[in-house]
């Protein structure tokens, strides 16, 4: 799960003009390319069952 490394809010995935994709945090107004996420933007999914 991708979360904002600054506020821990979930990030939304968007298509970029150059054909790549990027994740964006609406509360912070910050983002990163999907191909190059910062390590603190990756959060394990909760376990089920």
The first five atom37 places (N, CA, C, CB, O) and aatype in JSON, in Angstrom:
{
  "aatype": [20, 20, 20, 20, 20, 20, 20, 20, 20, 20, 20, 20, 20, 20, 20, 20, 20, 20, 20, 20, 20, 20, 20, 20, 20, 20, 20, 20, 20, 20, 20, 20, 20, 20, 20, 20, 20, 20, 20, 20, 20, 20, 20, 20, 20, 20, 20, 20, 20],
  "atom_mask": [
    [1, 1, 1, 1, 1],
    [1, 1, 1, 1, 1],
    [1, 1, 1, 1, 1],
    [1, 1, 1, 1, 1],
    [1, 1, 1, 1, 1],
    [1, 1, 1, 1, 1],
    [1, 1, 1, 1, 1],
    [1, 1, 1, 1, 1],
    [1, 1, 1, 1, 1],
    [1, 1, 1, 1, 1],
    [1, 1, 1, 1, 1],
    [1, 1, 1, 1, 1],
    [1, 1, 1, 1, 1],
    [1, 1, 1, 1, 1],
    [1, 1, 1, 1, 1],
    [1, 1, 1, 1, 1],
    [1, 1, 1, 1, 1],
    [1, 1, 1, 1, 1],
    [1, 1, 1, 1, 1],
    [1, 1, 1, 1, 1],
    [1, 1, 1, 1, 1],
    [1, 1, 1, 1, 1],
    [1, 1, 1, 1, 1],
    [1, 1, 1, 1, 1],
    [1, 1, 1, 1, 1],
    [1, 1, 1, 1, 1],
    [1, 1, 1, 1, 1],
    [1, 1, 1, 1, 1],
    [1, 1, 1, 1, 1],
    [1, 1, 1, 1, 1],
    [1, 1, 1, 1, 1],
    [1, 1, 1, 1, 1],
    [1, 1, 1, 1, 1],
    [1, 1, 1, 1, 1],
    [1, 1, 1, 1, 1],
    [1, 1, 1, 1, 1],
    [1, 1, 1, 1, 1],
    [1, 1, 1, 1, 1],
    [1, 1, 1, 1, 1],
    [1, 1, 1, 1, 1],
    [1, 1, 1, 1, 1],
    [1, 1, 1, 1, 1],
    [1, 1, 1, 1, 1],
    [1, 1, 1, 1, 1],
    [1, 1, 1, 1, 1],
    [1, 1, 1, 1, 1],
    [1, 1, 1, 1, 1],
    [1, 1, 1, 1, 1],
    [1, 1, 1, 1, 1]
  ],
  "atom_positions": [
    [[0.85, -1.17, 0.0], [0.0, 0.0, 0.0], [0.9, 1.24, 0.0], [-0.97, 0.0, 1.23], [1.86, 1.33, 0.77]],
    [[0.58, 2.18, -0.86], [1.37, 3.4, -0.93], [0.76, 4.47, -0.03], [1.47, 3.91, -2.38], [-0.43, 4.77, -0.12]],
    [[1.59, 5.03, 0.84], [1.16, 6.1, 1.73], [2.14, 7.27, 1.61], [1.07, 5.6, 3.21], [3.28, 7.09, 1.18]],
    [[1.7, 8.43, 1.98], [2.54, 9.62, 1.95], [3.64, 9.48, 3.01], [1.7, 10.91, 2.18], [3.34, 9.21, 4.17]],
    [[4.9, 9.67, 2.62], [5.97, 9.58, 3.61], [5.98, 10.75, 4.6], [7.31, 9.51, 2.9], [6.71, 10.71, 5.59]],
    [[5.17, 11.78, 4.33], [5.14, 12.96, 5.21], [3.98, 12.92, 6.2], [5.06, 14.22, 4.38], [4.14, 13.27, 7.36]],
    [[2.76, 12.49, 5.72], [1.59, 12.51, 6.61], [0.91, 11.15, 6.75], [0.57, 13.52, 6.09], [-0.05, 11.02, 7.52]],
    [[1.38, 10.13, 6.04], [0.87, 8.76, 6.09], [-0.53, 8.59, 5.5], [0.85, 8.28, 7.51], [-1.16, 7.56, 5.7]],
    [[-1.02, 9.59, 4.76], [-2.32, 9.46, 4.08], [-2.15, 8.55, 2.86], [-2.88, 10.86, 3.65], [-1.07, 8.52, 2.26]],
    [[-3.19, 7.82, 2.47], [-3.11, 6.99, 1.26], [-2.89, 7.88, 0.02], [-4.4, 6.15, 1.09], [-3.42, 8.98, -0.06]],
    [[-2.1, 7.37, -0.92], [-1.8, 8.1, -2.15], [-2.7, 7.6, -3.28], [-0.31, 7.94, -2.53], [-3.1, 6.44, -3.3]],
    [[-3.01, 8.49, -4.21], [-3.8, 8.11, -5.38], [-2.87, 8.01, -6.58], [-4.95, 9.14, -5.64], [-1.9, 8.76, -6.71]],
    [[-3.18, 7.07, -7.47], [-2.37, 6.81, -8.65], [-2.9, 7.62, -9.82], [-2.35, 5.31, -8.99], [-4.11, 7.65, -10.05]],
    [[-2.01, 8.28, -10.55], [-2.39, 9.12, -11.69], [-1.47, 8.83, -12.87], [-2.34, 10.62, -11.32], [-0.31, 8.49, -12.69]],
    [[-2.01, 8.97, -14.09], [-1.2, 8.9, -15.31], [-0.53, 10.24, -15.52], [-2.06, 8.51, -16.55], [-1.15, 11.29, -15.36]],
    [[0.76, 10.21, -15.87], [1.51, 11.43, -16.12], [1.59, 11.71, -17.62], [2.92, 11.32, -15.51], [1.37, 10.81, -18.43]],
    [[1.89, 12.91, -17.97], [1.93, 13.33, -19.38], [2.95, 12.57, -20.2], [2.22, 14.81, -19.46], [2.77, 12.4, -21.41]],
    [[4.03, 12.11, -19.57], [5.08, 11.41, -20.31], [4.84, 9.91, -20.42], [6.41, 11.66, -19.65], [5.72, 9.18, -20.89]],
    [[3.65, 9.43, -20.0], [3.32, 8.02, -20.1], [3.61, 7.21, -18.86], [4.04, 7.43, -21.24], [3.18, 6.06, -18.76]],
    [[4.32, 7.78, -17.9], [4.61, 7.1, -16.63], [3.4, 7.28, -15.71], [5.92, 7.66, -15.96], [2.43, 7.95, -16.08]],
    [[3.45, 6.7, -14.55], [2.41, 6.9, -13.54], [3.05, 7.47, -12.29], [1.66, 5.56, -13.23], [4.25, 7.29, -12.06]],
    [[2.26, 8.16, -11.48], [2.76, 8.73, -10.26], [1.73, 8.67, -9.15], [3.18, 10.15, -10.48], [0.53, 8.64, -9.41]],
    [[2.22, 8.66, -7.92], [1.35, 8.68, -6.75], [1.32, 10.09, -6.19], [1.83, 7.66, -5.67], [2.35, 10.76, -6.15]],
    [[0.14, 10.54, -5.76], [-0.03, 11.92, -5.3], [-0.76, 11.94, -3.96], [-0.8, 12.74, -6.34], [-1.73, 11.21, -3.76]],
    [[-0.28, 12.8, -3.04], [-0.94, 13.04, -1.76], [-1.69, 14.36, -1.88], [0.09, 13.07, -0.57], [-1.07, 15.41, -2.0]],
    [[-3.0, 14.31, -1.84], [-3.8, 15.52, -1.97], [-3.66, 16.45, -0.75], [-5.26, 15.16, -2.17], [-3.56, 17.66, -0.95]],
    [[-3.64, 15.95, 0.49], [-3.48, 16.86, 1.63], [-2.13, 17.6, 1.63], [-3.61, 16.07, 2.93], [-2.09, 18.79, 1.96]],
    [[-1.04, 16.92, 1.26], [0.28, 17.54, 1.28], [0.62, 18.25, -0.03], [1.33, 16.49, 1.57], [1.46, 19.15, -0.04]],
    [[-0.02, 17.86, -1.12], [0.33, 18.42, -2.41], [1.69, 17.94, -2.9], [0.31, 19.92, -2.34], [2.4, 18.68, -3.59]],
    [[2.06, 16.71, -2.55], [3.35, 16.13, -2.93], [3.11, 14.77, -3.58], [4.29, 16.0, -1.69], [2.06, 14.15, -3.39]],
    [[4.09, 14.33, -4.33], [3.97, 13.03, -4.96], [5.32, 12.5, -5.4], [3.04, 13.11, -6.12], [6.35, 13.13, -5.2]],
    [[5.28, 11.31, -6.02], [6.47, 10.69, -6.56], [6.07, 9.78, -7.71], [7.25, 9.9, -5.47], [4.92, 9.36, -7.81]],
    [[7.01, 9.48, -8.56], [6.76, 8.57, -9.67], [6.58, 7.15, -9.15], [7.92, 8.62, -10.7], [7.24, 6.74, -8.2]],
    [[5.69, 6.41, -9.79], [5.45, 5.03, -9.38], [6.7, 4.17, -9.57], [4.28, 4.43, -10.17], [6.91, 3.2, -8.85]],
    [[7.53, 4.52, -10.54], [8.74, 3.75, -10.82], [9.87, 4.03, -9.84], [9.2, 4.04, -12.22], [10.89, 3.33, -9.86]],
    [[9.72, 5.04, -8.98], [10.8, 5.41, -8.06], [10.24, 5.87, -6.71], [11.66, 6.52, -8.68], [10.41, 7.03, -6.33]],
    [[9.56, 4.97, -5.97], [8.98, 5.39, -4.69], [10.03, 5.48, -3.59], [7.9, 4.42, -4.27], [10.97, 4.68, -3.56]],
    [[9.88, 6.45, -2.68], [10.76, 6.46, -1.5], [10.42, 5.27, -0.6], [10.61, 7.8, -0.71], [9.27, 4.85, -0.55]],
    [[11.4, 4.73, 0.09], [11.17, 3.53, 0.9], [10.1, 3.73, 1.97], [12.45, 3.11, 1.56], [9.36, 2.8, 2.29]],
    [[10.01, 4.94, 2.53], [9.02, 5.16, 3.58], [7.61, 5.41, 3.02], [9.44, 6.35, 4.44], [6.69, 5.7, 3.78]],
    [[7.43, 5.29, 1.71], [6.1, 5.41, 1.09], [5.43, 4.05, 0.96], [6.21, 6.07, -0.28], [4.24, 3.98, 0.63]],
    [[6.15, 2.97, 1.22], [5.59, 1.62, 1.1], [5.23, 1.1, 2.48], [6.59, 0.67, 0.4], [6.07, 1.05, 3.38]],
    [[3.98, 0.72, 2.65], [3.48, 0.24, 3.92], [2.86, -1.14, 3.71], [2.43, 1.24, 4.53], [2.1, -1.32, 2.76]],
    [[3.17, -2.13, 4.55], [2.58, -3.46, 4.37], [1.05, -3.4, 4.5], [3.16, -4.44, 5.39], [0.51, -2.64, 5.31]],
    [[0.38, -4.21, 3.7], [-1.07, -4.33, 3.81], [-1.44, -5.06, 5.1], [-1.66, -5.07, 2.59], [-0.68, -5.92, 5.54]],
    [[-2.57, -4.74, 5.7], [-2.98, -5.46, 6.91], [-3.27, -6.93, 6.57], [-4.23, -4.8, 7.54], [-3.74, -7.26, 5.48]],
    [[-2.98, -7.78, 7.51], [-3.22, -9.23, 7.31], [-4.7, -9.54, 7.47], [-2.38, -10.08, 8.31], [-5.39, -8.94, 8.29]],
    [[-5.17, -10.47, 6.66], [-6.57, -10.88, 6.76], [-6.64, -12.35, 7.15], [-7.32, -10.64, 5.42], [-5.74, -13.13, 6.84]],
    [[-7.71, -12.72, 7.83], [-8.03, -14.09, 8.18], [-6.99, -14.75, 8.93], [-8.31, -14.86, 7.02], [-7.14, -15.92, 9.29]]
  ]
}
